[in-house]
Amino acid sequence: YHRPEQPCFTAEEIRRILEAAAEPYRTMFQVAAETGLRAGELCALRIGDADLERGCISVRQAVWAGKLQSPKSQAAYRTIPISGQLVGRLRGLVNGDGASLLFPTRTGRPQQSQSIISRNLKPLLAGLGIKHGGFNAFRHANATMLDQSGVPVKVRQERLGHTSSRIT
């Protein structure tokens, strides 16, 4: 059995996407690229999950079919360090209490990743001439960059929230 190659943005494609995206999607895409979060984890982030003093994001829940729920597995509960640049971008975006969603809809509900992809990411990629990829393309890019940087498998496994290093 041969698995088809998964879409994966290059570092240059991510740079171009972030330059062209409007807020709040620019920040959302940067969080996705920098942390490797799953789409449901990204859409479920609350303001309180971003510890801007310590420079990290904690995964405590996920969205599935529009409902907030526990992350995919026990291993998916994790805290991931973020760059100073992302801390600054989040500071400019955050308003509200810690329980509020970081990237809510206009009505305060969790966004649906497929809606973000179809309404925002796909048109952006088409305009930039970048082959289609969804949130998993950011996740795969993060994993690839960690691998190319020589980050140990165990660290990559924990960062991506995988239960097994075989998955990583």
Beta strands, then each sheet from edge to edge (+ up, - down):
strand 1: 50-51
strand 2: 56-59
strand 3: 62-64
strand 4: 67-69
strand 5: 78-81
sheet 1: 1+ 2- 5+
sheet 2: 3+ 4-
end
